[in-house]
Amino acid sequence: MPVKALVFGITLTVLVVIFVMMIEIFIPLSAKIEFDSICRRAILKMEVEGGLTDSVKDALLSDLNERGFTNVVIQGTRNAKYGEEISLVVTGEYKYSMMTNLFSREDFTGSFKYDRVTISRKVIN
């Protein structure tokens, strides 16, 4: 009887570790989706305002810092007339911890880049 309990305990531990490792695979993917979403909102504001204004840049930087992104570098078209191309390039890093072995964790840093070109346009509601 004690052997069954021991085997059950070891099997349960291994299954929980595998489950946690599978869930942690999606952490960088989720961070990338969030990074792109924040940058997409910023480029939409840039389209309407005709370029990367200081307010858009500050809002983008603060949003990314709030979500845990570090070493954020923002480059974009400052002034564009309606109908001209505007670009936004944002790079940043995201630090997260993942299980590497059965009972050990390791810190990783993911680098993300958002690079888009769009047309400056006037939005009328």
Phi and psi in radians as a Rosetta constraint file:
Dihedral C 1 N 2 CA 2 C 2 CIRCULARHARMONIC -1.096 0.35
Dihedral N 2 CA 2 C 2 N 3 CIRCULARHARMONIC -0.477 0.35
Dihedral C 2 N 3 CA 3 C 3 CIRCULARHARMONIC -1.174 0.35
Dihedral N 3 CA 3 C 3 N 4 CIRCULARHARMONIC -0.690 0.35
Dihedral C 3 N 4 CA 4 C 4 CIRCULARHARMONIC -1.104 0.35
Dihedral N 4 CA 4 C 4 N 5 CIRCULARHARMONIC -0.718 0.35
Dihedral C 4 N 5 CA 5 C 5 CIRCULARHARMONIC -1.141 0.35
Dihedral N 5 CA 5 C 5 N 6 CIRCULARHARMONIC -0.705 0.35
Dihedral C 5 N 6 CA 6 C 6 CIRCULARHARMONIC -1.143 0.35
Dihedral N 6 CA 6 C 6 N 7 CIRCULARHARMONIC -0.790 0.35
Dihedral C 6 N 7 CA 7 C 7 CIRCULARHARMONIC -1.113 0.35
Dihedral N 7 CA 7 C 7 N 8 CIRCULARHARMONIC -0.737 0.35
Dihedral C 7 N 8 CA 8 C 8 CIRCULARHARMONIC -1.085 0.35
Dihedral N 8 CA 8 C 8 N 9 CIRCULARHARMONIC -0.749 0.35
Dihedral C 8 N 9 CA 9 C 9 CIRCULARHARMONIC -1.113 0.35
Dihedral N 9 CA 9 C 9 N 10 CIRCULARHARMONIC -0.777 0.35
Dihedral C 9 N 10 CA 10 C 10 CIRCULARHARMONIC -1.156 0.35
Dihedral N 10 CA 10 C 10 N 11 CIRCULARHARMONIC -0.757 0.35
Dihedral C 10 N 11 CA 11 C 11 CIRCULARHARMONIC -1.103 0.35
Dihedral N 11 CA 11 C 11 N 12 CIRCULARHARMONIC -0.758 0.35
Dihedral C 11 N 12 CA 12 C 12 CIRCULARHARMONIC -1.094 0.35
Dihedral N 12 CA 12 C 12 N 13 CIRCULARHARMONIC -0.732 0.35
Dihedral C 12 N 13 CA 13 C 13 CIRCULARHARMONIC -1.088 0.35
Dihedral N 13 CA 13 C 13 N 14 CIRCULARHARMONIC -0.786 0.35
Dihedral C 13 N 14 CA 14 C 14 CIRCULARHARMONIC -1.130 0.35
Dihedral N 14 CA 14 C 14 N 15 CIRCULARHARMONIC -0.728 0.35
Dihedral C 14 N 15 CA 15 C 15 CIRCULARHARMONIC -1.115 0.35
Dihedral N 15 CA 15 C 15 N 16 CIRCULARHARMONIC -0.708 0.35
Dihedral C 15 N 16 CA 16 C 16 CIRCULARHARMONIC -1.126 0.35
Dihedral N 16 CA 16 C 16 N 17 CIRCULARHARMONIC -0.741 0.35
Dihedral C 16 N 17 CA 17 C 17 CIRCULARHARMONIC -1.102 0.35
Dihedral N 17 CA 17 C 17 N 18 CIRCULARHARMONIC -0.760 0.35
Dihedral C 17 N 18 CA 18 C 18 CIRCULARHARMONIC -1.101 0.35
Dihedral N 18 CA 18 C 18 N 19 CIRCULARHARMONIC -0.731 0.35
Dihedral C 18 N 19 CA 19 C 19 CIRCULARHARMONIC -1.087 0.35
Dihedral N 19 CA 19 C 19 N 20 CIRCULARHARMONIC -0.775 0.35
Dihedral C 19 N 20 CA 20 C 20 CIRCULARHARMONIC -1.128 0.35
Dihedral N 20 CA 20 C 20 N 21 CIRCULARHARMONIC -0.718 0.35
Dihedral C 20 N 21 CA 21 C 21 CIRCULARHARMONIC -1.124 0.35
Dihedral N 21 CA 21 C 21 N 22 CIRCULARHARMONIC -0.660 0.35
Dihedral C 21 N 22 CA 22 C 22 CIRCULARHARMONIC -1.171 0.35
Dihedral N 22 CA 22 C 22 N 23 CIRCULARHARMONIC -0.688 0.35
Dihedral C 22 N 23 CA 23 C 23 CIRCULARHARMONIC -1.161 0.35
Dihedral N 23 CA 23 C 23 N 24 CIRCULARHARMONIC -0.705 0.35
Dihedral C 23 N 24 CA 24 C 24 CIRCULARHARMONIC -1.209 0.35
Dihedral N 24 CA 24 C 24 N 25 CIRCULARHARMONIC -0.292 0.35
Dihedral C 24 N 25 CA 25 C 25 CIRCULARHARMONIC -1.095 0.35
Dihedral N 25 CA 25 C 25 N 26 CIRCULARHARMONIC -0.523 0.35
Dihedral C 25 N 26 CA 26 C 26 CIRCULARHARMONIC -1.469 0.35
Dihedral N 26 CA 26 C 26 N 27 CIRCULARHARMONIC -0.070 0.35
Dihedral C 26 N 27 CA 27 C 27 CIRCULARHARMONIC -1.082 0.35
Dihedral N 27 CA 27 C 27 N 28 CIRCULARHARMONIC -0.895 0.35
Dihedral C 27 N 28 CA 28 C 28 CIRCULARHARMONIC -1.119 0.35
Dihedral N 28 CA 28 C 28 N 29 CIRCULARHARMONIC -0.606 0.35
Dihedral C 28 N 29 CA 29 C 29 CIRCULARHARMONIC -1.129 0.35
Dihedral N 29 CA 29 C 29 N 30 CIRCULARHARMONIC -0.756 0.35
Dihedral C 29 N 30 CA 30 C 30 CIRCULARHARMONIC -1.128 0.35
Dihedral N 30 CA 30 C 30 N 31 CIRCULARHARMONIC -0.702 0.35
Dihedral C 30 N 31 CA 31 C 31 CIRCULARHARMONIC -1.130 0.35
Dihedral N 31 CA 31 C 31 N 32 CIRCULARHARMONIC -0.685 0.35
Dihedral C 31 N 32 CA 32 C 32 CIRCULARHARMONIC -1.145 0.35
Dihedral N 32 CA 32 C 32 N 33 CIRCULARHARMONIC -0.716 0.35
Dihedral C 32 N 33 CA 33 C 33 CIRCULARHARMONIC -1.105 0.35
Dihedral N 33 CA 33 C 33 N 34 CIRCULARHARMONIC -0.740 0.35
Dihedral C 33 N 34 CA 34 C 34 CIRCULARHARMONIC -1.162 0.35
Dihedral N 34 CA 34 C 34 N 35 CIRCULARHARMONIC -0.720 0.35
Dihedral C 34 N 35 CA 35 C 35 CIRCULARHARMONIC -1.031 0.35
Dihedral N 35 CA 35 C 35 N 36 CIRCULARHARMONIC -0.835 0.35
Dihedral C 35 N 36 CA 36 C 36 CIRCULARHARMONIC -1.130 0.35
Dihedral N 36 CA 36 C 36 N 37 CIRCULARHARMONIC -0.645 0.35
Dihedral C 36 N 37 CA 37 C 37 CIRCULARHARMONIC -1.136 0.35
Dihedral N 37 CA 37 C 37 N 38 CIRCULARHARMONIC -0.776 0.35
Dihedral C 37 N 38 CA 38 C 38 CIRCULARHARMONIC -1.124 0.35
Dihedral N 38 CA 38 C 38 N 39 CIRCULARHARMONIC -0.756 0.35
Dihedral C 38 N 39 CA 39 C 39 CIRCULARHARMONIC -1.174 0.35
Dihedral N 39 CA 39 C 39 N 40 CIRCULARHARMONIC -0.606 0.35
Dihedral C 39 N 40 CA 40 C 40 CIRCULARHARMONIC -1.107 0.35
Dihedral N 40 CA 40 C 40 N 41 CIRCULARHARMONIC -0.738 0.35
Dihedral C 40 N 41 CA 41 C 41 CIRCULARHARMONIC -1.075 0.35
Dihedral N 41 CA 41 C 41 N 42 CIRCULARHARMONIC -0.665 0.35
Dihedral C 41 N 42 CA 42 C 42 CIRCULARHARMONIC -1.169 0.35
Dihedral N 42 CA 42 C 42 N 43 CIRCULARHARMONIC -0.719 0.35
Dihedral C 42 N 43 CA 43 C 43 CIRCULARHARMONIC -1.228 0.35
Dihedral N 43 CA 43 C 43 N 44 CIRCULARHARMONIC -0.520 0.35
Dihedral C 43 N 44 CA 44 C 44 CIRCULARHARMONIC -1.145 0.35
Dihedral N 44 CA 44 C 44 N 45 CIRCULARHARMONIC -0.693 0.35
Dihedral C 44 N 45 CA 45 C 45 CIRCULARHARMONIC -1.138 0.35
Dihedral N 45 CA 45 C 45 N 46 CIRCULARHARMONIC -0.666 0.35
Dihedral C 45 N 46 CA 46 C 46 CIRCULARHARMONIC -1.111 0.35
Dihedral N 46 CA 46 C 46 N 47 CIRCULARHARMONIC -0.665 0.35
Dihedral C 46 N 47 CA 47 C 47 CIRCULARHARMONIC -1.041 0.35
Dihedral N 47 CA 47 C 47 N 48 CIRCULARHARMONIC -0.751 0.35
Dihedral C 47 N 48 CA 48 C 48 CIRCULARHARMONIC -1.297 0.35
Dihedral N 48 CA 48 C 48 N 49 CIRCULARHARMONIC -0.710 0.35
Dihedral C 48 N 49 CA 49 C 49 CIRCULARHARMONIC -1.498 0.35
Dihedral N 49 CA 49 C 49 N 50 CIRCULARHARMONIC -0.138 0.35
Dihedral C 49 N 50 CA 50 C 50 CIRCULARHARMONIC 1.445 0.35
Dihedral N 50 CA 50 C 50 N 51 CIRCULARHARMONIC 0.413 0.35
Dihedral C 50 N 51 CA 51 C 51 CIRCULARHARMONIC 2.556 0.35
Dihedral N 51 CA 51 C 51 N 52 CIRCULARHARMONIC -3.083 0.35
Dihedral C 51 N 52 CA 52 C 52 CIRCULARHARMONIC -1.521 0.35
Dihedral N 52 CA 52 C 52 N 53 CIRCULARHARMONIC 1.707 0.35
Dihedral C 52 N 53 CA 53 C 53 CIRCULARHARMONIC -1.468 0.35
Dihedral N 53 CA 53 C 53 N 54 CIRCULARHARMONIC 2.901 0.35
Dihedral C 53 N 54 CA 54 C 54 CIRCULARHARMONIC -1.104 0.35
Dihedral N 54 CA 54 C 54 N 55 CIRCULARHARMONIC -0.626 0.35
Dihedral C 54 N 55 CA 55 C 55 CIRCULARHARMONIC -1.175 0.35
Dihedral N 55 CA 55 C 55 N 56 CIRCULARHARMONIC -0.707 0.35
Dihedral C 55 N 56 CA 56 C 56 CIRCULARHARMONIC -1.157 0.35
Dihedral N 56 CA 56 C 56 N 57 CIRCULARHARMONIC -0.731 0.35
Dihedral C 56 N 57 CA 57 C 57 CIRCULARHARMONIC -1.130 0.35
Dihedral N 57 CA 57 C 57 N 58 CIRCULARHARMONIC -0.756 0.35
Dihedral C 57 N 58 CA 58 C 58 CIRCULARHARMONIC -1.156 0.35
Dihedral N 58 CA 58 C 58 N 59 CIRCULARHARMONIC -0.712 0.35
Dihedral C 58 N 59 CA 59 C 59 CIRCULARHARMONIC -1.131 0.35
Dihedral N 59 CA 59 C 59 N 60 CIRCULARHARMONIC -0.729 0.35
Dihedral C 59 N 60 CA 60 C 60 CIRCULARHARMONIC -1.107 0.35
Dihedral N 60 CA 60 C 60 N 61 CIRCULARHARMONIC -0.784 0.35
Dihedral C 60 N 61 CA 61 C 61 CIRCULARHARMONIC -1.103 0.35
Dihedral N 61 CA 61 C 61 N 62 CIRCULARHARMONIC -0.769 0.35
Dihedral C 61 N 62 CA 62 C 62 CIRCULARHARMONIC -1.187 0.35
Dihedral N 62 CA 62 C 62 N 63 CIRCULARHARMONIC -0.672 0.35
Dihedral C 62 N 63 CA 63 C 63 CIRCULARHARMONIC -1.083 0.35
Dihedral N 63 CA 63 C 63 N 64 CIRCULARHARMONIC -0.759 0.35
Dihedral C 63 N 64 CA 64 C 64 CIRCULARHARMONIC -1.184 0.35
Dihedral N 64 CA 64 C 64 N 65 CIRCULARHARMONIC -0.692 0.35
Dihedral C 64 N 65 CA 65 C 65 CIRCULARHARMONIC -1.164 0.35
Dihedral N 65 CA 65 C 65 N 66 CIRCULARHARMONIC -0.631 0.35
Dihedral C 65 N 66 CA 66 C 66 CIRCULARHARMONIC -1.100 0.35
Dihedral N 66 CA 66 C 66 N 67 CIRCULARHARMONIC -0.595 0.35
Dihedral C 66 N 67 CA 67 C 67 CIRCULARHARMONIC -1.469 0.35
Dihedral N 67 CA 67 C 67 N 68 CIRCULARHARMONIC -0.019 0.35
Dihedral C 67 N 68 CA 68 C 68 CIRCULARHARMONIC 1.738 0.35
Dihedral N 68 CA 68 C 68 N 69 CIRCULARHARMONIC 0.165 0.35
Dihedral C 68 N 69 CA 69 C 69 CIRCULARHARMONIC -1.466 0.35
Dihedral N 69 CA 69 C 69 N 70 CIRCULARHARMONIC 2.426 0.35
Dihedral C 69 N 70 CA 70 C 70 CIRCULARHARMONIC -2.149 0.35
Dihedral N 70 CA 70 C 70 N 71 CIRCULARHARMONIC 2.947 0.35
Dihedral C 70 N 71 CA 71 C 71 CIRCULARHARMONIC 0.883 0.35
Dihedral N 71 CA 71 C 71 N 72 CIRCULARHARMONIC 0.827 0.35
Dihedral C 71 N 72 CA 72 C 72 CIRCULARHARMONIC -1.415 0.35
Dihedral N 72 CA 72 C 72 N 73 CIRCULARHARMONIC 2.243 0.35
Dihedral C 72 N 73 CA 73 C 73 CIRCULARHARMONIC -2.138 0.35
Dihedral N 73 CA 73 C 73 N 74 CIRCULARHARMONIC 2.187 0.35
Dihedral C 73 N 74 CA 74 C 74 CIRCULARHARMONIC -2.063 0.35
Dihedral N 74 CA 74 C 74 N 75 CIRCULARHARMONIC 2.213 0.35
Dihedral C 74 N 75 CA 75 C 75 CIRCULARHARMONIC -2.306 0.35
Dihedral N 75 CA 75 C 75 N 76 CIRCULARHARMONIC 2.398 0.35
Dihedral C 75 N 76 CA 76 C 76 CIRCULARHARMONIC -2.867 0.35
Dihedral N 76 CA 76 C 76 N 77 CIRCULARHARMONIC 2.971 0.35
Dihedral C 76 N 77 CA 77 C 77 CIRCULARHARMONIC -1.230 0.35
Dihedral N 77 CA 77 C 77 N 78 CIRCULARHARMONIC 2.194 0.35
Dihedral C 77 N 78 CA 78 C 78 CIRCULARHARMONIC -1.353 0.35
Dihedral N 78 CA 78 C 78 N 79 CIRCULARHARMONIC -0.876 0.35
Dihedral C 78 N 79 CA 79 C 79 CIRCULARHARMONIC -2.332 0.35
Dihedral N 79 CA 79 C 79 N 80 CIRCULARHARMONIC 2.294 0.35
Dihedral C 79 N 80 CA 80 C 80 CIRCULARHARMONIC -2.534 0.35
Dihedral N 80 CA 80 C 80 N 81 CIRCULARHARMONIC 2.422 0.35
Dihedral C 80 N 81 CA 81 C 81 CIRCULARHARMONIC -1.332 0.35
Dihedral N 81 CA 81 C 81 N 82 CIRCULARHARMONIC 2.825 0.35
Dihedral C 81 N 82 CA 82 C 82 CIRCULARHARMONIC -1.106 0.35
Dihedral N 82 CA 82 C 82 N 83 CIRCULARHARMONIC 2.256 0.35
Dihedral C 82 N 83 CA 83 C 83 CIRCULARHARMONIC 1.766 0.35
Dihedral N 83 CA 83 C 83 N 84 CIRCULARHARMONIC -0.197 0.35
Dihedral C 83 N 84 CA 84 C 84 CIRCULARHARMONIC -1.571 0.35
Dihedral N 84 CA 84 C 84 N 85 CIRCULARHARMONIC 2.813 0.35
Dihedral C 84 N 85 CA 85 C 85 CIRCULARHARMONIC -1.346 0.35
Dihedral N 85 CA 85 C 85 N 86 CIRCULARHARMONIC 2.451 0.35
Dihedral C 85 N 86 CA 86 C 86 CIRCULARHARMONIC -2.204 0.35
Dihedral N 86 CA 86 C 86 N 87 CIRCULARHARMONIC 2.568 0.35
Dihedral C 86 N 87 CA 87 C 87 CIRCULARHARMONIC -2.219 0.35
Dihedral N 87 CA 87 C 87 N 88 CIRCULARHARMONIC 2.679 0.35
Dihedral C 87 N 88 CA 88 C 88 CIRCULARHARMONIC -2.417 0.35
Dihedral N 88 CA 88 C 88 N 89 CIRCULARHARMONIC 2.172 0.35
Dihedral C 88 N 89 CA 89 C 89 CIRCULARHARMONIC -2.176 0.35
Dihedral N 89 CA 89 C 89 N 90 CIRCULARHARMONIC 2.066 0.35
Dihedral C 89 N 90 CA 90 C 90 CIRCULARHARMONIC -2.215 0.35
Dihedral N 90 CA 90 C 90 N 91 CIRCULARHARMONIC 2.261 0.35
Dihedral C 90 N 91 CA 91 C 91 CIRCULARHARMONIC -2.155 0.35
Dihedral N 91 CA 91 C 91 N 92 CIRCULARHARMONIC 2.566 0.35
Dihedral C 91 N 92 CA 92 C 92 CIRCULARHARMONIC -2.839 0.35
Dihedral N 92 CA 92 C 92 N 93 CIRCULARHARMONIC 2.942 0.35
Dihedral C 92 N 93 CA 93 C 93 CIRCULARHARMONIC -2.129 0.35
Dihedral N 93 CA 93 C 93 N 94 CIRCULARHARMONIC 2.623 0.35
Dihedral C 93 N 94 CA 94 C 94 CIRCULARHARMONIC -2.319 0.35
Dihedral N 94 CA 94 C 94 N 95 CIRCULARHARMONIC 2.183 0.35
Dihedral C 94 N 95 CA 95 C 95 CIRCULARHARMONIC -1.762 0.35
Dihedral N 95 CA 95 C 95 N 96 CIRCULARHARMONIC 2.364 0.35
Dihedral C 95 N 96 CA 96 C 96 CIRCULARHARMONIC -2.606 0.35
Dihedral N 96 CA 96 C 96 N 97 CIRCULARHARMONIC 2.840 0.35
Dihedral C 96 N 97 CA 97 C 97 CIRCULARHARMONIC -2.005 0.35
Dihedral N 97 CA 97 C 97 N 98 CIRCULARHARMONIC 2.373 0.35
Dihedral C 97 N 98 CA 98 C 98 CIRCULARHARMONIC -2.333 0.35
Dihedral N 98 CA 98 C 98 N 99 CIRCULARHARMONIC 2.698 0.35
Dihedral C 98 N 99 CA 99 C 99 CIRCULARHARMONIC -1.310 0.35
Dihedral N 99 CA 99 C 99 N 100 CIRCULARHARMONIC 2.332 0.35
Dihedral C 99 N 100 CA 100 C 100 CIRCULARHARMONIC -1.903 0.35
Dihedral N 100 CA 100 C 100 N 101 CIRCULARHARMONIC -0.603 0.35
Dihedral C 100 N 101 CA 101 C 101 CIRCULARHARMONIC -2.225 0.35
Dihedral N 101 CA 101 C 101 N 102 CIRCULARHARMONIC -2.970 0.35
Dihedral C 101 N 102 CA 102 C 102 CIRCULARHARMONIC -1.035 0.35
Dihedral N 102 CA 102 C 102 N 103 CIRCULARHARMONIC -0.754 0.35
Dihedral C 102 N 103 CA 103 C 103 CIRCULARHARMONIC -2.294 0.35
Dihedral N 103 CA 103 C 103 N 104 CIRCULARHARMONIC 0.512 0.35
Dihedral C 103 N 104 CA 104 C 104 CIRCULARHARMONIC -2.284 0.35
Dihedral N 104 CA 104 C 104 N 105 CIRCULARHARMONIC 2.606 0.35
Dihedral C 104 N 105 CA 105 C 105 CIRCULARHARMONIC -2.133 0.35
Dihedral N 105 CA 105 C 105 N 106 CIRCULARHARMONIC 2.705 0.35
Dihedral C 105 N 106 CA 106 C 106 CIRCULARHARMONIC -2.443 0.35
Dihedral N 106 CA 106 C 106 N 107 CIRCULARHARMONIC 2.489 0.35
Dihedral C 106 N 107 CA 107 C 107 CIRCULARHARMONIC -1.474 0.35
Dihedral N 107 CA 107 C 107 N 108 CIRCULARHARMONIC 2.395 0.35
Dihedral C 107 N 108 CA 108 C 108 CIRCULARHARMONIC -2.197 0.35
Dihedral N 108 CA 108 C 108 N 109 CIRCULARHARMONIC 2.716 0.35
Dihedral C 108 N 109 CA 109 C 109 CIRCULARHARMONIC -2.188 0.35
Dihedral N 109 CA 109 C 109 N 110 CIRCULARHARMONIC 2.128 0.35
Dihedral C 109 N 110 CA 110 C 110 CIRCULARHARMONIC -1.770 0.35
Dihedral N 110 CA 110 C 110 N 111 CIRCULARHARMONIC 2.321 0.35
Dihedral C 110 N 111 CA 111 C 111 CIRCULARHARMONIC -1.755 0.35
Dihedral N 111 CA 111 C 111 N 112 CIRCULARHARMONIC 2.284 0.35
Dihedral C 111 N 112 CA 112 C 112 CIRCULARHARMONIC -2.112 0.35
Dihedral N 112 CA 112 C 112 N 113 CIRCULARHARMONIC 2.592 0.35
Dihedral C 112 N 113 CA 113 C 113 CIRCULARHARMONIC -2.425 0.35
Dihedral N 113 CA 113 C 113 N 114 CIRCULARHARMONIC 2.314 0.35
Dihedral C 113 N 114 CA 114 C 114 CIRCULARHARMONIC -2.050 0.35
Dihedral N 114 CA 114 C 114 N 115 CIRCULARHARMONIC 2.082 0.35
Dihedral C 114 N 115 CA 115 C 115 CIRCULARHARMONIC -2.364 0.35
Dihedral N 115 CA 115 C 115 N 116 CIRCULARHARMONIC 1.840 0.35
Dihedral C 115 N 116 CA 116 C 116 CIRCULARHARMONIC -2.341 0.35
Dihedral N 116 CA 116 C 116 N 117 CIRCULARHARMONIC 2.592 0.35
Dihedral C 116 N 117 CA 117 C 117 CIRCULARHARMONIC -2.177 0.35
Dihedral N 117 CA 117 C 117 N 118 CIRCULARHARMONIC 2.319 0.35
Dihedral C 117 N 118 CA 118 C 118 CIRCULARHARMONIC -2.495 0.35
Dihedral N 118 CA 118 C 118 N 119 CIRCULARHARMONIC -3.108 0.35
Dihedral C 118 N 119 CA 119 C 119 CIRCULARHARMONIC -1.841 0.35
Dihedral N 119 CA 119 C 119 N 120 CIRCULARHARMONIC 2.352 0.35
Dihedral C 119 N 120 CA 120 C 120 CIRCULARHARMONIC -1.238 0.35
Dihedral N 120 CA 120 C 120 N 121 CIRCULARHARMONIC 2.277 0.35
Dihedral C 120 N 121 CA 121 C 121 CIRCULARHARMONIC -2.510 0.35
Dihedral N 121 CA 121 C 121 N 122 CIRCULARHARMONIC 2.795 0.35
Dihedral C 121 N 122 CA 122 C 122 CIRCULARHARMONIC -1.763 0.35
Dihedral N 122 CA 122 C 122 N 123 CIRCULARHARMONIC 2.183 0.35
Dihedral C 122 N 123 CA 123 C 123 CIRCULARHARMONIC -1.749 0.35
Dihedral N 123 CA 123 C 123 N 124 CIRCULARHARMONIC 2.183 0.35
Dihedral C 123 N 124 CA 124 C 124 CIRCULARHARMONIC -1.992 0.35
Dihedral N 124 CA 124 C 124 N 125 CIRCULARHARMONIC 2.195 0.35
